[in-house]
Amino acid sequence: MNIKRGLKATILRMRRFLDEEPSEVPFDNTYPWLGYMFHRLMGEPGCSYKPMYIWGIVQGAALGKILAMDRVSVIEFGVAGGMGLLLLQHIAEFVESNLDIAIDVYGFDTGTGLPKPQDYRDQPNMWFEGQLPMKQEQLQSHLRRASLKLGLVKYTVPAFLEETPAPVAFVSFDLDLYNSTRDALAVFEAQHERLLPRVICYFDDVIGHTYSDYTGERLAISEFNCRHTMRKLSPIYGLRYFVPNRYSREFYWDLFYFAHFFDHPLYNESDSIRKAVFADYQGNTYRRPINSDWRRELLN
Ligand SMILES: C[S@@+](CC[C@H](N)C(=O)[O-])C[C@H]1O[C@@H](n2cnc3c(N)ncnc32)[C@H](O)[C@@H]1O
């Protein structure tokens, strides 16, 4: 048996070394499935320009699917020229057809570039008024399903929530400024019906440069956490160790957070189809649906 285990470990190491294609994994919303889907989409033309959107949409939509939702929303805060929104739309279409769940796509932007930085918290050393504007007509002509919400997020987010959108599954925050990010985070003050119990988030401006805990997105995040006891934003620590090996050195894994809504009626529902239900004395782990007959199968 020791020989068998040794052989298994060697094969595993060789696989990592050769960085082979992740083999097909049936949908279950575990990391192997997420990694397999991520890898597939990275091979789709165009998608690999925004790998963070691939991971966010796949993981967000998968949770929606597990929770038996037929429709979810994904959001990009900060659209600028629109390449990110077009990719969000493209990736959403791909995931929608693979997971059989409808995905509504929204982009929020002033349309005229950054508002004026108010004080040091908006980091005027990096950002200035009017920076990164949009060519609205040009972008609109390329939007198939994405809907553009133009204006300051301070006003467009409450208006959006009034429209009773499908539960939010993934949000990318790329508004650059502290004040804008603080206003956009109002989306997580919505009623539970408008949110999945955990929403995967991508924060574009939290590492490198002059970002700090006291300015920009990080300050908006910590203030949100101080204001709420049952709604919290937390980094997904060590995500890079759970993704296919060939992508694990990329910077963007450190920019993912979850918005947790601890008092959401669905927060404690199981979030994957198969769980590790049994581990034998040789260290083999068996994954099965929790409502299956795994006790009889594995213990007899
Ligand atoms: C860095 S750009 C977004 C880039 C885009 N995510 C991409 O990947 O191509 C930031 C954008 O946020 C928008 N923005 C910043 N503060 C805003 C606010 N309070 N309301 C609406 N839009 C805002 C600006 O207009 C700017 O175009």
The ligand as an SDF file (V2000), in Angstrom:
LIG
                    3D

 27 29  0  0  0  0  0  0  0  0999 V2000
  -10.0040   52.8370  -13.8430 C   0  0  0  0  0  0  0  0  0  0  0  0
  -11.4440   53.3490  -14.6640 S   0  0  0  0  0  0  0  0  0  0  0  0
  -12.2940   51.8310  -14.9740 C   0  0  0  0  0  0  0  0  0  0  0  0
  -11.5940   50.8770  -15.9310 C   0  0  0  0  0  0  0  0  0  0  0  0
  -12.4030   49.6390  -16.3210 C   0  0  0  0  0  0  0  0  0  0  0  0
  -12.8310   48.9170  -15.1560 N   0  0  0  0  0  0  0  0  0  0  0  0
  -11.6180   48.7150  -17.2260 C   0  0  0  0  0  0  0  0  0  0  0  0
  -11.2430   47.6140  -16.7800 O   0  0  0  0  0  0  0  0  0  0  0  0
  -11.4230   49.0290  -18.4000 O   0  0  0  0  0  0  0  0  0  0  0  0
  -12.3680   54.1380  -13.3980 C   0  0  0  0  0  0  0  0  0  0  0  0
  -13.6780   54.7330  -13.8660 C   0  0  0  0  0  0  0  0  0  0  0  0
  -14.5160   54.9490  -12.7150 O   0  0  0  0  0  0  0  0  0  0  0  0
  -15.4260   55.9790  -12.9960 C   0  0  0  0  0  0  0  0  0  0  0  0
  -15.8790   56.5750  -11.7080 N   0  0  0  0  0  0  0  0  0  0  0  0
  -15.1080   56.9650  -10.6760 C   0  0  0  0  0  0  0  0  0  0  0  0
  -15.8720   57.4650   -9.6730 N   0  0  0  0  0  0  0  0  0  0  0  0
  -17.1580   57.3600  -10.0760 C   0  0  0  0  0  0  0  0  0  0  0  0
  -18.4150   57.6770   -9.4670 C   0  0  0  0  0  0  0  0  0  0  0  0
  -18.4910   58.2510   -8.2530 N   0  0  0  0  0  0  0  0  0  0  0  0
  -19.5420   57.3740  -10.1340 N   0  0  0  0  0  0  0  0  0  0  0  0
  -19.4910   56.7950  -11.3720 C   0  0  0  0  0  0  0  0  0  0  0  0
  -18.3170   56.5020  -12.0060 N   0  0  0  0  0  0  0  0  0  0  0  0
  -17.1700   56.7740  -11.3680 C   0  0  0  0  0  0  0  0  0  0  0  0
  -14.6400   56.9620  -13.8650 C   0  0  0  0  0  0  0  0  0  0  0  0
  -15.4820   57.6000  -14.7900 O   0  0  0  0  0  0  0  0  0  0  0  0
  -13.5820   56.0710  -14.5410 C   0  0  0  0  0  0  0  0  0  0  0  0
  -13.8210   55.9330  -15.9110 O   0  0  0  0  0  0  0  0  0  0  0  0
  1  2  1  0
  2  3  1  0
  2 10  1  0
  3  4  1  0
  4  5  1  0
  5  6  1  0
  5  7  1  0
  7  8  2  0
  7  9  1  0
 10 11  1  0
 11 12  1  0
 11 26  1  0
 12 13  1  0
 13 14  1  0
 13 24  1  0
 14 15  1  0
 14 23  1  0
 15 16  2  0
 16 17  1  0
 17 18  1  0
 17 23  2  0
 18 19  1  0
 18 20  2  0
 20 21  1  0
 21 22  2  0
 22 23  1  0
 24 25  1  0
 24 26  1  0
 26 27  1  0
M  CHG  2   2   1   9  -1
M  END
$$$$
